[in-house]
Amino acid sequence: MAATLRSVARACCRRLGPIWGVSARARGSDIARIRIADEGAREGLFPSCPYTRTVNEGTTYSGFVAVVGKPNVGKSTLINSMLGVKIAPISPKPQTTRKRVRGIHAEGNRQIVFVDTPGWHETTDALSEYMIRQITEALAEVDLVLWLVDLRHPPTHEDERVARALRSLKGQLPIILVGNKADAAKYPESAMQAYAELLPGLETRMISAQNERDAKALRDEVLSLLPEGPFFFPPDFAKGDQTPEEWAAEIVREEAMKRLKEELPYTIATKTEEFELRPAPTGGGGGMFYIRVNIYVERENHKPILIGAGGRKLKEIGAAARKQLEVFLSRKVYLDLQVKVYPNWRKDPEALRELGYH
């Protein structure tokens, strides 16, 4: 079925021309319209891997690659490292990632679309249910899975839940069990064996997601495993698929989560309400971005905690977020943060849609 759908996709691409094409799910039933482009040739790496595919000169290879695992195992850090740029927010707090984020990497005639996913956890409200749907929907349309685990600790029930979700995919597409934080683990080999027993027969790798060499080696292996197919995005497409407005809101939320404690980091939401390039006051070139982001909390008594004494905490959040955004936008940024109350937004599906979780 996968080969048939890929053939249909290539035929449709030829009809639609060089700008818009279609690609098929690796196992699936849906065909989605997406961007394509052609590039030169590149040889596959890691020929000893049993999943390695034959390389045909002049043929393009592409695929969606989901990175899954329980919360706080380093999924976003790994994707950022493999791309060489930051496209996903990160913080020491679990569940920083709430929605799928795609990161694009192309080399020669191969293109990977990495899909960062929320951590697999028990559902407690509409937001957590949305996050789990983001994972299952990602798994329904990928060509390869990287299952990330934390080698500093033994498997938990959350890891077992991930293994159960991947069981139906085993044998249908490549799944690589990736042990992260190997450099900080006391007994990484023993931990790796314990994780491997949750879903026997998988290829295993041990890495440190923050190590550039490890990230590149894993990325090169993924490149060698891609199925034949058209590019999903033009080769000059941005590394991530989020809009600047979405990215601004995520950066503000990331910096807020770093500075908040206990339950409060998980009760905030952010939304960009205004994003415009304003001309320089002198009328010269350049100009400055004005970005207004609302930070939503669920209770009135959460506002003073987020704002801090004399507005100190909110200023810290704004300064750190503005620094990141200025690097991202290559311009000065005026960041206007406003704190508002949206009661029980995590439990309300309509509120989720208003806040961008749809």
C-alpha positions in Angstrom: 0.0 0.0 0.0 2.8 2.4 0.9 4.6 1.8 -2.4 1.3 2.3 -4.3 0.6 5.6 -2.6 4.1 6.8 -3.2 3.6 6.0 -6.9 0.4 7.9 -7.0 2.0 10.9 -5.2 4.8 11.0 -7.8 2.4 10.9 -10.7 0.3 13.7 -9.1 3.5 15.8 -8.6 4.4 15.6 -12.2 0.9 16.8 -13.2 0.9 19.6 -10.7 4.3 21.0 -11.6 7.3 22.2 -9.6 5.5 24.2 -6.9 2.8 22.1 -5.5 2.8 18.3 -5.2 1.4 15.6 -3.1 2.9 13.0 -0.8 1.4 9.9 0.8 1.6 8.6 4.3 4.0 5.7 4.6 1.3 3.2 5.5 -1.7 5.3 5.0 -4.9 6.2 3.3 -4.7 10.0 3.0 -2.9 12.0 0.4 -1.9 15.5 1.5 -1.0 18.4 -0.8 2.4 19.8 0.1 5.3 21.7 -1.4 8.0 19.9 -3.3 11.3 20.8 -5.0 14.2 18.9 -6.5 17.9 18.8 -5.4 21.1 17.0 -6.3 22.3 13.6 -5.2 23.5 12.3 -1.8 24.6 8.9 -0.7 23.1 7.0 2.2 24.9 6.5 5.5 25.1 3.8 8.1 25.0 0.9 5.6 25.2 -1.6 8.4 21.7 -0.6 9.6 19.2 -3.3 8.7 16.7 -0.6 7.6 19.1 1.0 5.1 17.5 1.6 1.7 19.1 1.3 -1.8 20.1 4.7 -3.1 19.2 5.5 -6.7 21.2 8.3 -8.4 18.9 11.3 -9.4 16.0 10.1 -7.2 14.6 12.2 -4.3 14.0 10.7 -0.9 11.8 12.3 1.8 9.8 11.4 4.8 8.1 12.6 8.0 10.0 11.5 11.2 8.2 11.6 14.5 10.2 12.0 17.7 8.1 10.6 20.6 8.5 9.7 24.2 7.3 10.6 27.7 7.6 14.2 28.9 11.0 15.8 29.6 13.3 13.2 27.8 14.8 15.8 25.5 12.7 15.5 22.3 12.7 19.2 21.4 16.4 19.5 22.4 17.3 16.6 20.0 15.3 18.1 17.1 16.9 21.6 17.6 20.3 19.9 17.7 19.7 17.9 14.5 18.5 21.0 12.7 21.3 23.2 14.0 18.7 25.9 14.8 16.0 26.3 17.5 12.5 25.6 16.2 10.9 24.2 19.3 10.7 25.8 22.8 12.6 24.1 25.6 12.6 24.4 29.4 13.4 22.2 32.4 9.7 21.7 33.0 7.8 18.7 31.5 5.2 19.3 28.9 6.8 22.4 27.4 5.8 21.2 24.0 2.0 21.2 23.6 1.5 20.8 19.9 3.2 19.3 16.9 6.1 21.3 15.5 7.8 20.4 12.2 11.4 21.0 11.4 12.8 20.7 7.9 16.3 19.5 7.0 17.4 18.9 3.4 20.7 17.6 2.1 21.3 16.8 -1.6 18.4 14.7 -2.8 17.0 13.9 0.7 14.7 15.8 2.9 13.5 15.1 6.5 10.5 16.6 8.1 11.0 16.1 11.8 7.9 16.2 13.9 8.3 17.2 17.5 5.5 15.9 19.7 4.2 16.5 23.3 5.3 14.1 26.0 3.0 11.0 26.4 1.2 11.4 29.7 -2.1 10.7 31.4 -5.0 12.9 30.3 -6.6 15.1 33.0 -8.3 17.9 31.0 -9.1 19.1 27.5 -5.6 20.4 27.0 -3.9 17.1 27.8 -6.4 15.3 25.6 -5.4 17.7 22.8 -1.7 16.9 23.4 -2.3 13.2 23.2 -4.2 13.6 19.9 -1.2 15.6 18.6 1.0 12.5 19.2 -1.4 9.9 17.7 -2.1 12.1 14.6 1.6 12.5 14.1 2.2 8.8 14.3 -0.5 8.2 11.7 1.4 10.1 9.0 5.1 9.4 9.5 7.7 7.2 7.7 10.0 6.6 10.7 9.8 7.0 14.4 12.5 8.0 16.9 11.5 6.8 20.4 13.5 8.8 22.9 14.1 7.6 26.4 16.1 9.0 29.4 18.9 6.6 30.3 19.4 8.2 33.7 16.3 6.5 34.9 14.6 3.1 34.5 11.4 2.8 32.5 8.2 4.1 34.0 4.5 3.5 33.3 4.7 6.4 30.8 7.4 4.7 28.8 5.3 1.5 28.9 2.4 3.6 27.5 4.6 4.8 24.6 5.7 1.2 23.9 2.1 0.1 23.7 1.3 2.9 21.2 4.2 1.9 19.0 3.5 -1.8 19.0 1.1 -1.6 16.1 3.7 0.2 14.0 6.4 -2.3 14.5 7.2 -4.0 11.3 5.4 -1.4 9.2 8.0 1.3 9.4 11.4 1.8 11.0 11.4 2.5 14.7 14.7 3.4 16.4 14.9 3.4 20.2 17.2 6.3 21.1 18.6 6.4 24.6 19.3 10.1 25.5 21.5 11.6 28.2 24.0 8.6 28.0 26.8 10.9 29.2 24.9 11.6 32.4 23.6 8.1 33.1 25.4 5.9 35.7 24.5 2.6 34.0 23.4 3.5 30.4 23.8 0.0 29.0 21.6 -1.6 31.7 19.0 1.1 31.3 19.0 0.7 27.5 18.4 -3.0 27.9 15.4 -2.4 30.2 13.9 0.0 27.7 14.5 -2.4 24.8 12.6 -5.1 26.6 9.4 -2.9 26.5 9.3 -3.4 22.7 11.8 -6.1 21.6 13.5 -6.2 18.3 14.1 -2.5 17.8 17.4 -0.9 16.6 18.9 1.0 19.6 21.2 4.0 19.8 22.7 5.8 22.8 23.4 9.6 22.5 23.5 12.9 24.2 21.0 15.2 22.4 23.1 18.2 23.3 26.2 16.7 21.7 26.5 18.0 18.1 28.4 15.0 16.9 25.7 12.6 18.3 22.9 14.6 16.8 24.5 14.7 13.4 25.2 11.0 13.4 21.6 10.2 14.2 20.4 12.7 11.6 22.6 11.2 8.9 21.2 7.7 9.8 17.7 9.0 9.4 18.6 10.5 6.0 19.8 7.1 4.8 16.4 5.5 5.8 14.1 7.8 3.9 11.7 6.3 1.4 11.7 7.4 -2.2 9.4 10.4 -2.8 9.2 14.1 -3.7 10.3 16.9 -1.4 7.6 18.2 1.0 9.1 21.7 1.1 11.3 23.8 -1.2 15.0 23.5 -0.3 15.1 27.2 0.8 12.1 26.8 3.1 12.6 28.0 6.7 13.8 25.3 9.1 10.5 25.4 11.0 6.8 25.6 10.0 5.5 27.9 12.7 4.5 31.5 11.8 6.5 34.4 13.4 3.4 35.1 15.5 3.2 31.5 16.8 6.9 31.5 17.5 6.7 34.8 19.5 4.0 33.3 21.7 5.9 30.1 22.2 9.1 32.0 23.2 7.2 34.1 25.7 5.7 30.9 27.2 9.0 29.2 27.3 10.6 32.0 29.2 7.6 32.2 31.6 7.8 28.5 32.3 11.5 28.7 33.2 10.7 31.3 35.9 7.4 29.9 37.4 7.1 27.2 40.0 4.8 24.4 41.0 1.6 24.2 39.1 1.6 27.7 37.6 3.8 27.0 34.5 1.2 24.5 33.3 -1.7 26.9 33.7 -0.4 29.6 31.4 -1.2 30.1 27.7 0.2 32.8 25.3 -1.2 34.3 22.2 0.3 37.0 19.9 -2.3 39.7 19.3 -0.2 42.1 17.3 2.9 41.7 15.2 4.0 44.5 12.9 7.2 46.1 11.5 7.1 49.8 12.4 9.3 52.3 10.6 12.3 53.9 12.3 11.3 57.2 14.1 13.8 59.1 12.0 12.3 57.8 8.8 15.5 55.9 7.9 15.8 52.2 7.0 15.4 49.3 9.4 12.6 49.8 11.8 11.5 47.8 14.8 9.0 45.0 15.3 6.2 45.7 17.7 4.9 42.5 19.2 2.0 42.3 21.7 1.6 39.0 23.4 -1.1 38.1 26.0 -0.2 35.7 28.8 -3.3 34.0 30.1 -3.7 32.6 33.6 -6.7 30.7 35.0 -7.1 32.6 38.3 -7.0 36.2 39.4 -4.6 35.4 42.2 -2.1 34.0 39.6 -1.6 37.4 38.0 0.6 38.9 40.8 2.7 35.8 40.9 3.4 36.0 37.2 4.0 39.8 37.3 6.1 39.7 40.4 6.9 42.5 42.9 7.1 45.8 41.1 6.7 43.9 37.8 10.1 42.3 38.2 9.3 38.8 37.0 7.3 40.0 34.0 10.2 42.2 33.0 12.6 39.3 33.3 10.3 37.2 31.1 10.0 40.0 28.5 13.7 40.7 28.4 14.7 37.1 27.9 12.0 36.6 25.2 12.9 39.8 23.4 16.5 38.7 23.2 15.6 35.5 21.5 13.1 37.2 19.1 15.7 39.8 18.1 18.1 37.0 17.1 15.3 35.2 15.2 14.0 38.4 13.4 17.4 40.1 13.0 15.8 43.4 14.1 15.1 45.3 17.3 11.9 44.2 19.0 9.5 46.1 21.3 7.8 43.3 23.2 4.5 44.3 24.9 3.4 41.7 27.4 -0.1 41.8 29.0 -1.4 39.4 31.6 -5.0 38.4 31.5 -7.3 35.9 33.2 -9.1 33.2 31.2 -10.8 31.0 33.8 -10.3 27.2 33.4 -9.2 27.5 29.8 -7.5 24.1 30.0 -10.8 22.4 30.5 -12.7 24.3 27.7 -12.3 23.0 24.1 -13.6 26.3 22.7 -11.0 28.2 24.8 -8.3 25.9 23.4 -9.3 26.7 19.9 -9.3 30.5 20.6 -5.7 30.1 22.1 -4.4 28.2 19.0 -4.8 24.6 20.1 -6.8 23.3 17.2 
